Amino acid sequence: MSEITVHRLDQRPDLIDRVYEVESSWPDFMGRDPVANALYWQIAGAFPQLCAVATDAEDTVVATARALQFALGAAGRGSLPDGGLDRVTIWAFSDKLAGRSGDTASAVEIMIGQAHRGAGLSHQMVAALRDAARSAGLTRLVAPVRPNAKHQYPRMPMAEYITMVRDDGLPADPWLRVHVRAGGRILRVAQASMVMVGSLAEWRAWTGLPFDQTGDVIVPEALVPVHCDVEQDHAVYVEPNVWVEHDLTRGPAS
Ligand SMILES: CC(C)(COP(=O)(O)OP(=O)(O)OC[C@H]1O[C@@H](n2cnc3c(N)ncnc32)[C@H](O)[C@@H]1OP(=O)(O)O)[C@@H](O)C(=O)NCCC(=O)NCCS
């Protein structure tokens, strides 16, 4: 593999518009969350000091890591929300509009290009988010983590899944393990972190599945079943994520 360099986007603003050069590998239904669709494309430009991009020797973008910041201490908030990623994304952009300064950084997405997976790059990208948040003067980076092997156990409640550990005590899930190795602490489940709703015709188009019976549908790569209602002609996927907290005042040095 060619030499990889990780850049913070406020130090390489020319890369802000290039974050989507890493090919996305999300299944179609994951691109149907209205909050994500309205706001994610603005994250790199709005919070460049908290985002990072990895390039190879030819300056090709091979990985991205995006984060934002929000005021957890603002009135009516106070604790990490059950609404996970969607909720903190809304908080972050409403704070920006209101001129409120953030006190907490939240990771949003890390995407490693297919050709560069399995080589340890994700550890570098998590470290880059931690370093960026610390440099921005924040003491806490949180992450509504999407455990990347949970889809293999779609009927298992997330609260049970996160208790699965290996003999060495680290999480069985690879992506949770990356966060814990980096110094993150698993807090709890964010039950409704993303929500995708559509008519049955839309769900058929998104998944290629029949969606012709009322009840739970197991959709490949979904973390939990999708709820299908034939009579009402709609289906809804409520994705649980896992709140992980990185205390930036201690833990592994960058
Ligand atoms: C999840 C993702 C970020 C991991 O990045 P990566 O660079 O491929 O992973 P790494 O090589 O750093 O390995 C991370 C851990 O996963 C494990 N792993 C890597 N590939 C694996 C595979 N195919 N199967 C099982 N475990 C695997 C590694 O062993 C490592 O665990 P360890 O540190 O205990 O050894 C990457 O696959 C990706 O971009 N996926 C799509 C987007 C996504 O899911 N992002 C995370 C949520 S936002």
Ligand as a Chemical Component Dictionary entry (heavy atoms), coordinates in Angstrom:
data_LIG
# 
_chem_comp.id                   LIG 
_chem_comp.type                 NON-POLYMER 
_chem_comp.pdbx_formal_charge   0 
_chem_comp.three_letter_code    LIG 
# 
loop_
_chem_comp_atom.comp_id 
_chem_comp_atom.atom_id 
_chem_comp_atom.alt_atom_id 
_chem_comp_atom.type_symbol 
_chem_comp_atom.charge 
_chem_comp_atom.model_Cartn_x 
_chem_comp_atom.model_Cartn_y 
_chem_comp_atom.model_Cartn_z 
_chem_comp_atom.pdbx_ordinal 
LIG C1  C1  C 0 -15.703 -0.285 9.587  1  
LIG C2  C2  C 0 -14.464 0.234  8.888  2  
LIG C3  C3  C 0 -14.325 1.734  9.206  3  
LIG C4  C4  C 0 -13.244 -0.515 9.452  4  
LIG O1  O1  O 0 -12.090 0.006  8.844  5  
LIG P1  P1  P 0 -10.833 -0.899 8.415  6  
LIG O2  O2  O 0 -9.709  0.033  8.135  7  
LIG O3  O3  O 0 -11.239 -1.828 7.335  8  
LIG O4  O4  O 0 -10.583 -1.750 9.697  9  
LIG P2  P2  P 0 -9.175  -2.083 10.368 10 
LIG O5  O5  O 0 -8.281  -2.756 9.389  11 
LIG O6  O6  O 0 -8.641  -0.846 11.015 12 
LIG O7  O7  O 0 -9.617  -3.123 11.464 13 
LIG C5  C5  C 0 -10.445 -2.722 12.543 14 
LIG C6  C6  C 0 -10.815 -3.957 13.334 15 
LIG O8  O8  O 0 -11.753 -4.703 12.547 16 
LIG C7  C7  C 0 -11.242 -6.005 12.311 17 
LIG N1  N1  N 0 -11.593 -6.359 10.933 18 
LIG C8  C8  C 0 -11.163 -5.755 9.812  19 
LIG N2  N2  N 0 -11.722 -6.334 8.744  20 
LIG C9  C9  C 0 -12.532 -7.314 9.229  21 
LIG C10 C10 C 0 -13.391 -8.267 8.625  22 
LIG N3  N3  N 0 -13.552 -8.344 7.314  23 
LIG N4  N4  N 0 -14.072 -9.113 9.433  24 
LIG C11 C11 C 0 -13.939 -9.046 10.772 25 
LIG N5  N5  N 0 -13.136 -8.159 11.394 26 
LIG C12 C12 C 0 -12.448 -7.320 10.627 27 
LIG C13 C13 C 0 -9.751  -5.909 12.498 28 
LIG O9  O9  O 0 -9.201  -7.136 12.903 29 
LIG C14 C14 C 0 -9.651  -4.847 13.581 30 
LIG O10 O10 O 0 -9.833  -5.398 14.859 31 
LIG P3  P3  P 0 -8.559  -5.581 15.819 32 
LIG O11 O11 O 0 -7.985  -4.205 16.005 33 
LIG O12 O12 O 0 -9.099  -6.161 17.065 34 
LIG O13 O13 O 0 -7.623  -6.477 15.075 35 
LIG C15 C15 C 0 -14.506 0.023  7.366  36 
LIG O14 O14 O 0 -14.744 -1.333 7.094  37 
LIG C16 C16 C 0 -15.579 0.844  6.661  38 
LIG O15 O15 O 0 -15.321 1.949  6.216  39 
LIG N6  N6  N 0 -16.823 0.296  6.558  40 
LIG C17 C17 C 0 -17.953 0.972  5.920  41 
LIG C18 C18 C 0 -18.414 2.187  6.727  42 
LIG C19 C19 C 0 -18.598 1.876  8.193  43 
LIG O16 O16 O 0 -19.179 0.881  8.582  44 
LIG N7  N7  N 0 -18.109 2.810  9.025  45 
LIG C20 C20 C 0 -18.238 2.676  10.468 46 
LIG C21 C21 C 0 -19.515 3.282  10.960 47 
LIG S1  S1  S 0 -19.630 5.012  10.628 48 
# 
loop_
_chem_comp_bond.comp_id 
_chem_comp_bond.atom_id_1 
_chem_comp_bond.atom_id_2 
_chem_comp_bond.value_order 
_chem_comp_bond.pdbx_ordinal 
LIG C1  C2  SING 1  
LIG C2  C3  SING 2  
LIG C2  C4  SING 3  
LIG C2  C15 SING 4  
LIG C4  O1  SING 5  
LIG O1  P1  SING 6  
LIG P1  O2  DOUB 7  
LIG P1  O3  SING 8  
LIG P1  O4  SING 9  
LIG O4  P2  SING 10 
LIG P2  O5  DOUB 11 
LIG P2  O6  SING 12 
LIG P2  O7  SING 13 
LIG O7  C5  SING 14 
LIG C5  C6  SING 15 
LIG C6  O8  SING 16 
LIG C6  C14 SING 17 
LIG O8  C7  SING 18 
LIG C7  N1  SING 19 
LIG C7  C13 SING 20 
LIG N1  C8  SING 21 
LIG N1  C12 SING 22 
LIG C8  N2  DOUB 23 
LIG N2  C9  SING 24 
LIG C9  C10 SING 25 
LIG C9  C12 DOUB 26 
LIG C10 N3  SING 27 
LIG C10 N4  DOUB 28 
LIG N4  C11 SING 29 
LIG C11 N5  DOUB 30 
LIG N5  C12 SING 31 
LIG C13 O9  SING 32 
LIG C13 C14 SING 33 
LIG C14 O10 SING 34 
LIG O10 P3  SING 35 
LIG P3  O11 DOUB 36 
LIG P3  O12 SING 37 
LIG P3  O13 SING 38 
LIG C15 O14 SING 39 
LIG C15 C16 SING 40 
LIG C16 O15 DOUB 41 
LIG C16 N6  SING 42 
LIG N6  C17 SING 43 
LIG C17 C18 SING 44 
LIG C18 C19 SING 45 
LIG C19 O16 DOUB 46 
LIG C19 N7  SING 47 
LIG N7  C20 SING 48 
LIG C20 C21 SING 49 
LIG C21 S1  SING 50 
# 
